[in-house]
Amino acid sequence: MDGIARARVALKLEQLEAKLKSFLANLRARNPRECVSAMYFAVFHAAEALLCAKGIEASSHKAVASLLALHFVRPGALPRETSAQFSALMAGRHDADYNEAIPFGQEDARAAAASGLPLLAHLLGALEAIEDAPPAQRVRRLMARIAKAVPRGRNRGRAATPKPG
């Protein structure tokens, strides 16, 4: 990876870290809509970092999802369910940010974490396998803090599973 790509990946990891911090702060403040949005954007920035590390540019959220599937899911570098999980988080974020008629509760924040944290682990694992990738230890520590902070319980929220259809 060249120096420019490494710097861009490092910036994406900083953005990812900021979104995980936002998730934690909003979890404590009991703002589940913000939690759902922050978790999606954390995953989004991780996906962008992975694409940048391979020299791939995306122009939209849907392009990130498509390129992730094309370059990492189809070849087997990421699990098959990655695309469905990413899409479910994206749909949950869209509802959280734009559909005030849909109520959100702490179970939705819990579901976003239950879906997003394993997805982040896979994305970071793929990123760390790339030579000269910036380290992601700080992000991993934040992920562990979120896993401890998220209340245990049944994950019935929107982000836990893809919507049928």
Secondary structure, DSSP 8 states (H G I E B T S, - for coil): --HHHHHHHHHHHHHHHHHHHHHHHHHHTT-HHHHHHHHHHHHHHHHHHHHHHTT---SSHHHHHHHHIIIIITTTSS-TTHHHHHHHHHHHHHHHHH-TTS---HHHHHHHHHHHHHHHHHHHHHHHTSTT----HHHHHHHHHHHHHS--S---STTSS----
